[in-house]
Amino acid sequence: MSVDSSPHPHRVAILVYDGVKLLDVAGPAEVFAEANRCGADYRIVLLSPTGADVGSSIGIHLSVDGDAESEHSPDTFLVAGGDFYPRTAIARDLIDATNTLATRAARVGSICTGAFVLAAAGLLDGKRATTHWKVAHQLAARHPTTHVEPDSIYVRDGTTYTSAGVSAGIDLALALVEEDHGPELTRDVARHLVVYLQRAGGQSQFSAPLQGPPPRTPALRRIVDLVTADPAGNHSLTELATHLNVSARHLTRLFRTELSTTPARYVELIRFDLAKALLDQGHNATQAASLAGFPSYESLRRVFVRELSMSPTVYQRRFGTAHRADAE
């Protein structure tokens, strides 16, 4: 985890354009603004390809601070999404602005279909990425060298970040704040905004786990990515160790040192998150157990009782709807 101790403001440049999704802009911006109230020092600038103000997806106009050329040293550069993509080709000036800002920024990211802009600029070639679940297959088809993870809400590949649909921009911004300032400040931000610091499930359930900053060890980062991308796969200790060509003892030591857990417990908790989301979707408990990779319903039930002090069935009955009984 790298905590930002720079005396200078951390500049966050967000590239917008006509038709940009307003929440793709406002969600992350509000996270950074709230982080400032908690002690961070982010400076948010809105940029458009030409420097002209833009109209958002709902008709609200956004006043921008300039064009891409006017921002010389952004620390973080984000491209917001819009309903036009991938239905239409990416405009040349948007691609040029993206490349200009990406070459100057320390880290680059996208929200929702902003991934199509990054990809059109060649910034996702050979990298892992995600976007809104409805168009993930189109991103993969258009850019075959990009490894698209359709069920992830947030993907980091080096200094390049992509996030899933709309509100996932909030998750991504929280993860970036945590990288800069650590979990305590970020937890305060999430509480103030009344959002989860880590949401459970995958995009197929419209939310996914943000595991925070990746482990320091590259080998362990590969394991974390592998398990998160496919919770139901074969992730026994032997299989994971073989995947890295290390001993089971060494892999266990890595997990205990960096994640304060065991490989088996980590896999179990990822599957637990997925099972909760499947129950939220309407799958019954037996289906959720199978799809999430649990060997049986009983093994799923034991984890639910341990973690939530209730069975999967009770959980589904209690949390299966957002409609409040006391509001009726």
C-alpha positions as CSV (number, residue, x, y, z in Angstrom):
1,M,0.0,0.0,0.0
2,S,1.4,3.4,-1.0
3,V,0.2,6.2,1.2
4,D,0.5,9.6,-0.6
5,S,2.6,12.0,1.6
6,S,3.2,14.6,-1.1
7,P,2.8,18.2,-0.1
8,H,1.3,19.0,-3.5
9,P,-2.4,18.4,-4.3
10,H,-3.1,15.1,-6.1
11,R,-4.5,16.2,-9.5
12,V,-7.4,14.1,-10.8
13,A,-8.3,14.8,-14.4
14,I,-11.6,13.5,-15.6
15,L,-12.2,13.5,-19.4
16,V,-15.8,14.3,-20.4
17,Y,-17.6,14.8,-23.6
18,D,-21.1,15.4,-24.9
19,G,-23.4,12.6,-23.8
20,V,-21.1,11.6,-20.9
21,K,-22.9,9.7,-18.1
22,L,-23.3,12.1,-15.3
23,L,-22.9,9.6,-12.5
24,D,-19.7,8.4,-14.1
25,V,-18.3,11.9,-13.4
26,A,-20.1,12.8,-10.2
27,G,-19.6,9.5,-8.4
28,P,-15.8,9.4,-8.4
29,A,-15.6,13.2,-8.0
30,E,-17.7,13.0,-4.9
31,V,-15.4,10.3,-3.4
32,F,-12.3,12.4,-4.0
33,A,-14.1,15.5,-2.6
34,E,-15.2,13.6,0.5
35,A,-11.7,12.3,0.9
36,N,-10.5,16.0,1.1
37,R,-12.9,16.5,4.0
38,C,-11.3,13.6,5.7
39,G,-7.7,15.0,5.2
40,A,-6.7,14.2,1.7
41,D,-5.7,16.8,-0.9
42,Y,-7.2,16.0,-4.3
43,R,-7.7,18.7,-7.0
44,I,-10.4,17.6,-9.5
45,V,-10.3,19.1,-13.0
46,L,-12.8,18.3,-15.7
47,L,-11.4,18.4,-19.3
48,S,-13.0,18.0,-22.7
49,P,-11.3,17.2,-26.0
50,T,-11.7,20.8,-27.2
51,G,-12.0,22.7,-23.9
52,A,-15.7,23.4,-24.6
53,D,-18.4,22.8,-22.0
54,V,-20.3,19.6,-22.5
55,G,-23.9,18.3,-22.1
56,S,-24.3,15.2,-19.9
57,S,-26.5,12.2,-20.6
58,I,-29.4,13.7,-18.7
59,G,-29.1,17.2,-20.1
60,I,-27.2,18.9,-17.3
61,H,-24.3,20.9,-18.7
62,L,-20.8,20.5,-17.3
63,S,-18.4,23.4,-17.1
64,V,-14.9,22.2,-17.9
65,D,-11.6,23.5,-16.8
66,G,-9.8,23.2,-20.2
67,D,-8.7,20.8,-22.8
68,A,-6.2,17.9,-22.7
69,E,-3.3,20.2,-23.6
70,S,-4.0,22.5,-20.7
71,E,-3.4,19.7,-18.1
72,H,0.4,19.1,-17.9
73,S,0.8,16.7,-15.0
74,P,-2.3,14.8,-13.8
75,D,-1.6,12.3,-11.1
76,T,-4.7,10.3,-11.9
77,F,-6.5,10.4,-15.3
78,L,-10.0,9.0,-15.6
79,V,-12.2,8.6,-18.7
80,A,-15.9,8.6,-17.9
81,G,-18.4,6.5,-19.9
82,G,-21.3,7.4,-22.0
83,D,-24.4,5.8,-23.6
84,F,-22.9,6.4,-27.1
85,Y,-20.3,3.7,-26.6
86,P,-20.0,1.2,-28.0
87,R,-22.8,2.0,-30.3
88,T,-20.7,4.6,-32.2
89,A,-17.0,4.8,-33.1
90,I,-14.8,6.8,-30.7
91,A,-14.2,10.3,-32.0
92,R,-10.7,11.1,-33.1
93,D,-10.4,14.1,-30.8
94,L,-11.4,12.0,-27.9
95,I,-8.8,9.4,-28.7
96,D,-6.1,12.1,-29.1
97,A,-7.1,13.7,-25.8
98,T,-7.0,10.4,-24.1
99,N,-3.5,9.6,-25.4
100,T,-2.2,13.1,-24.4
101,L,-3.4,12.8,-20.9
102,A,-2.4,9.1,-20.4
103,T,1.2,9.9,-21.3
104,R,1.3,12.6,-18.6
105,A,-0.5,10.7,-15.8
106,A,0.9,8.5,-13.2
107,R,-2.2,6.2,-13.4
108,V,-5.0,5.9,-15.9
109,G,-8.5,4.6,-15.4
110,S,-12.0,4.4,-16.9
111,I,-15.5,4.2,-15.6
112,C,-18.1,2.0,-17.4
113,T,-17.8,2.3,-21.2
114,G,-14.9,4.7,-20.8
115,A,-13.0,1.5,-21.3
116,F,-13.9,1.6,-25.0
117,V,-12.1,5.0,-25.2
118,L,-9.0,3.6,-23.5
119,A,-9.0,0.6,-25.8
120,A,-9.5,2.7,-28.9
121,A,-6.4,4.7,-27.8
122,G,-4.4,1.5,-27.5
123,L,-4.1,1.7,-23.8
124,L,-5.7,-1.7,-23.0
125,D,-3.6,-3.7,-25.5
126,G,-2.4,-6.9,-23.8
127,K,-4.0,-5.9,-20.5
128,R,-6.8,-7.1,-18.3
129,A,-9.8,-4.9,-18.2
130,T,-13.5,-4.7,-17.5
131,T,-16.5,-2.6,-18.5
132,H,-20.3,-2.7,-18.1
133,W,-21.5,-6.3,-18.2
134,K,-23.9,-5.6,-21.0
135,V,-21.1,-4.6,-23.4
136,A,-18.2,-6.6,-22.1
137,H,-18.4,-9.0,-25.0
138,Q,-18.3,-6.2,-27.5
139,L,-15.1,-4.8,-25.9
140,A,-13.5,-8.3,-26.1
141,A,-14.6,-8.6,-29.8
142,R,-13.3,-5.2,-30.8
143,H,-10.0,-5.5,-28.9
144,P,-9.0,-9.2,-29.0
145,T,-5.6,-8.5,-27.3
146,T,-7.4,-7.2,-24.2
147,H,-8.3,-9.8,-21.6
148,V,-11.8,-8.7,-20.6
149,E,-13.1,-9.9,-17.3
150,P,-16.9,-9.4,-17.6
151,D,-17.8,-10.2,-14.0
152,S,-15.3,-7.9,-12.3
153,I,-16.3,-4.5,-11.0
154,Y,-12.7,-3.2,-10.8
155,V,-9.6,-4.4,-12.5
156,R,-6.0,-3.2,-12.0
157,D,-3.3,-4.0,-14.5
158,G,-0.1,-2.2,-13.6
159,T,-1.0,1.5,-13.5
160,T,-4.1,1.0,-15.6
161,Y,-7.5,0.7,-14.0
162,T,-10.9,-0.1,-15.4
163,S,-14.3,-0.3,-13.7
164,A,-17.7,-1.7,-14.5
165,G,-21.0,0.0,-15.0
166,V,-21.9,3.5,-13.6
167,S,-21.8,3.2,-9.8
168,A,-18.6,1.1,-10.0
169,G,-16.8,4.4,-10.5
170,I,-17.4,5.0,-6.8
171,D,-15.8,1.6,-6.0
172,L,-12.8,2.4,-8.2
173,A,-12.4,5.9,-6.6
174,L,-12.5,4.4,-3.2
175,A,-9.8,1.9,-4.2
176,L,-7.6,4.7,-5.5
177,V,-8.1,6.7,-2.3
178,E,-7.1,3.6,-0.3
179,E,-4.0,3.2,-2.3
180,D,-3.1,6.9,-1.6
181,H,-4.2,7.2,2.0
182,G,-4.8,3.8,3.5
183,P,-7.9,2.0,4.7
184,E,-8.8,4.2,7.7
185,L,-9.3,7.4,5.8
186,T,-11.1,5.5,3.0
187,R,-13.4,3.8,5.5
188,D,-14.3,7.2,6.8
189,V,-15.1,8.3,3.2
190,A,-17.3,5.3,2.6
191,R,-19.2,5.8,5.9
192,H,-19.8,9.5,5.1
193,L,-21.1,8.7,1.7
194,V,-23.1,5.7,3.1
195,V,-21.6,3.2,0.7
196,Y,-19.8,-0.1,1.1
197,L,-16.0,0.0,1.3
198,Q,-16.1,-3.5,-0.3
199,R,-19.2,-4.7,-2.1
200,A,-19.9,-8.4,-2.4
201,G,-20.4,-10.4,-5.6
202,G,-19.7,-10.0,-9.3
203,Q,-21.1,-7.8,-12.1
204,S,-23.7,-10.5,-12.8
205,Q,-25.1,-9.5,-9.4
206,F,-24.5,-5.8,-10.2
207,S,-21.7,-5.4,-7.6
208,A,-18.4,-7.1,-6.9
209,P,-15.7,-7.3,-4.2
210,L,-13.1,-4.6,-4.1
211,Q,-10.2,-6.2,-2.3
212,G,-8.4,-2.9,-1.8
213,P,-4.7,-2.4,-2.8
214,P,-3.2,-5.6,-4.3
215,P,-0.7,-7.6,-2.2
216,R,2.9,-6.5,-2.6
217,T,4.1,-9.9,-3.8
218,P,3.5,-10.3,-7.6
219,A,2.9,-14.1,-7.2
220,L,0.2,-13.5,-4.6
221,R,-1.4,-10.9,-6.8
222,R,-1.7,-13.5,-9.5
223,I,-3.4,-15.9,-7.1
224,V,-5.8,-13.2,-5.9
225,D,-6.7,-12.3,-9.5
226,L,-7.2,-15.9,-10.4
227,V,-9.6,-16.6,-7.5
228,T,-11.6,-13.4,-7.8
229,A,-12.1,-13.9,-11.6
230,D,-13.3,-17.5,-11.1
231,P,-14.5,-18.2,-7.6
232,A,-16.1,-21.6,-8.5
233,G,-12.8,-22.9,-10.0
234,N,-10.5,-25.5,-8.5
235,H,-8.6,-23.5,-6.0
236,S,-7.2,-26.1,-3.6
237,L,-4.0,-25.3,-1.9
238,T,-2.2,-27.8,-4.1
239,E,-3.7,-26.3,-7.3
240,L,-2.9,-22.8,-6.3
241,A,0.7,-23.7,-5.3
242,T,1.2,-25.6,-8.6
243,H,-0.1,-22.6,-10.5
244,L,2.7,-20.5,-9.1
245,N,5.3,-23.3,-9.1
246,V,5.9,-22.8,-5.3
247,S,5.4,-25.1,-2.3
248,A,2.1,-25.2,-0.5
249,R,4.0,-24.1,2.7
250,H,5.4,-21.0,0.9
251,L,2.0,-20.0,-0.5
252,T,0.4,-20.4,2.9
253,R,3.1,-18.2,4.5
254,L,2.5,-15.5,1.8
255,F,-1.2,-15.4,2.6
256,R,-0.7,-15.3,6.3
257,T,1.9,-12.5,6.0
258,E,0.1,-10.2,3.6
259,L,-3.6,-11.1,4.0
260,S,-3.7,-12.5,7.5
261,T,-5.6,-15.6,6.4
262,T,-5.0,-18.9,4.8
263,P,-5.5,-19.7,1.1
264,A,-8.5,-21.9,1.9
265,R,-10.2,-19.3,4.0
266,Y,-9.6,-16.6,1.4
267,V,-11.2,-18.8,-1.3
268,E,-14.1,-19.6,1.0
269,L,-14.8,-15.9,1.7
270,I,-14.7,-15.0,-2.0
271,R,-17.2,-17.8,-2.6
272,F,-19.3,-16.6,0.3
273,D,-19.5,-13.2,-1.2
274,L,-20.6,-14.7,-4.5
275,A,-23.2,-16.9,-2.9
276,K,-24.7,-13.9,-1.1
277,A,-25.0,-12.0,-4.4
278,L,-26.5,-15.1,-6.1
279,L,-29.2,-15.3,-3.4
280,D,-29.8,-11.6,-3.9
281,Q,-30.4,-12.4,-7.5
282,G,-33.1,-14.9,-6.7
283,H,-31.2,-18.2,-6.9
284,N,-32.2,-20.7,-4.3
285,A,-29.6,-21.8,-1.7
286,T,-28.7,-25.0,-3.4
287,Q,-28.1,-23.2,-6.7
288,A,-26.1,-20.5,-5.0
289,A,-23.9,-23.1,-3.3
290,S,-23.2,-24.9,-6.6
291,L,-22.6,-21.7,-8.7
292,A,-20.3,-20.2,-6.1
293,G,-18.2,-23.3,-5.9
294,F,-19.2,-24.8,-2.6
295,P,-19.2,-28.6,-2.5
296,S,-22.6,-28.8,-1.0
297,Y,-25.5,-26.7,0.5
298,E,-24.4,-27.8,3.9
299,S,-20.9,-26.3,3.5
300,L,-22.5,-23.1,2.3
301,R,-24.8,-23.1,5.3
302,R,-22.0,-23.5,7.8
303,V,-20.2,-20.5,6.4
304,F,-23.3,-18.4,6.5
305,V,-24.0,-19.3,10.1
306,R,-20.4,-18.6,11.0
307,E,-20.2,-15.2,9.2
308,L,-23.8,-13.9,9.6
309,S,-25.3,-16.1,12.3
310,M,-28.1,-17.1,10.0
311,S,-28.8,-19.6,7.3
312,P,-28.7,-18.8,3.5
313,T,-32.5,-19.1,3.5
314,V,-33.0,-16.7,6.3
315,Y,-30.5,-14.3,4.7
316,Q,-32.4,-14.4,1.4
317,R,-35.7,-13.8,3.1
318,R,-34.3,-10.9,5.1
319,F,-32.2,-9.2,2.5
320,G,-33.7,-10.3,-0.8
321,T,-35.5,-6.9,-1.3
322,A,-34.7,-3.3,-0.8
323,H,-38.3,-2.5,0.0
324,R,-38.6,-1.5,3.6
325,A,-41.5,-3.1,5.5
326,D,-41.8,-0.1,7.8
327,A,-42.4,2.1,4.7
328,E,-45.6,0.3,3.7
